[in-house]
Amino acid sequence: MTVALDDLDRNILSLLQEDCTLPLDEIARRLGASKTPVWNRIRKLRAAGVIRAEVALLDPEKIGLDTC
């Protein structure tokens, strides 16, 4: 099932893809929106399965793992 996204949703997703650790205050500030609508959108996107996880991407070389 496709989820309909508006500009605010897309902008939130873009920021979260760049840095999923951004505080809600910072996301709202960057988008020129208040925190409550941004938080509601993030909750909606999680509930719809658009945001499935927030993960850390590790640099294998920096943690001593060999790469092919």
DRENMAR-495246 format. One record per residue (C-alpha): residue number from 1; residue in one letter; x, y, z. Coordinates in pm, whole numbers, plus 50000, padded with zeros to 5 digits. Example, Ala and Ser with C-alpha at 12.3 -4.5 7.8 and 13.67 -1.06 7.14 Angstrom:
2
<1; 'a'; <51230; 49550; 50780>>
<2; 's'; <51367; 49894; 50714>>
END
This chain:
68
<1; 'm'; <50000; 50000; 50000>>
<2; 't'; <50137; 50340; 49902>>
<3; 'v'; <50127; 50616; 50163>>
<4; 'a'; <50041; 50965; 50041>>
<5; 'l'; <50314; 51211; 50139>>
<6; 'd'; <50297; 51588; 50130>>
<7; 'd'; <50587; 51834; 50128>>
<8; 'l'; <50615; 51841; 50508>>
<9; 'd'; <50634; 51462; 50523>>
<10; 'r'; <50902; 51455; 50252>>
<11; 'n'; <51104; 51727; 50422>>
<12; 'i'; <51087; 51548; 50757>>
<13; 'l'; <51198; 51224; 50594>>
<14; 's'; <51483; 51399; 50418>>
<15; 'l'; <51615; 51542; 50744>>
<16; 'l'; <51579; 51211; 50925>>
<17; 'q'; <51763; 51029; 50647>>
<18; 'e'; <52052; 51273; 50683>>
<19; 'd'; <52061; 51243; 51063>>
<20; 'c'; <51804; 51039; 51254>>
<21; 't'; <51940; 51175; 51583>>
<22; 'l'; <51819; 51529; 51517>>
<23; 'p'; <51613; 51656; 51809>>
<24; 'l'; <51250; 51738; 51739>>
<25; 'd'; <51320; 52106; 51815>>
<26; 'e'; <51587; 52116; 51544>>
<27; 'i'; <51370; 51942; 51284>>
<28; 'a'; <51087; 52186; 51351>>
<29; 'r'; <51324; 52485; 51339>>
<30; 'r'; <51477; 52378; 51007>>
<31; 'l'; <51134; 52330; 50855>>
<32; 'g'; <50986; 52650; 50997>>
<33; 'a'; <50714; 52452; 51173>>
<34; 's'; <50609; 52401; 51532>>
<35; 'k'; <50706; 52087; 51722>>
<36; 't'; <50358; 51941; 51766>>
<37; 'p'; <50272; 51901; 51396>>
<38; 'v'; <50621; 51767; 51322>>
<39; 'w'; <50594; 51513; 51606>>
<40; 'n'; <50247; 51408; 51489>>
<41; 'r'; <50379; 51356; 51136>>
<42; 'i'; <50672; 51147; 51258>>
<43; 'r'; <50434; 50932; 51464>>
<44; 'k'; <50206; 50893; 51161>>
<45; 'l'; <50498; 50795; 50938>>
<46; 'r'; <50614; 50536; 51193>>
<47; 'a'; <50264; 50393; 51234>>
<48; 'a'; <50225; 50364; 50856>>
<49; 'g'; <50555; 50179; 50830>>
<50; 'v'; <50721; 50454; 50627>>
<51; 'i'; <50983; 50491; 50902>>
<52; 'r'; <51074; 50134; 50988>>
<53; 'a'; <51383; 50186; 51204>>
<54; 'e'; <51644; 50432; 51321>>
<55; 'v'; <51988; 50278; 51283>>
<56; 'a'; <52356; 50359; 51321>>
<57; 'l'; <52571; 50302; 51013>>
<58; 'l'; <52915; 50191; 51123>>
<59; 'd'; <53243; 50234; 50940>>
<60; 'p'; <53388; 49879; 50941>>
<61; 'e'; <53744; 50003; 50893>>
<62; 'k'; <53727; 50232; 51195>>
<63; 'i'; <53616; 49949; 51422>>
<64; 'g'; <53881; 49708; 51299>>
<65; 'l'; <53677; 49490; 51065>>
<66; 'd'; <53831; 49374; 50740>>
<67; 't'; <53650; 49460; 50421>>
<68; 'c'; <53661; 49274; 50091>>
END
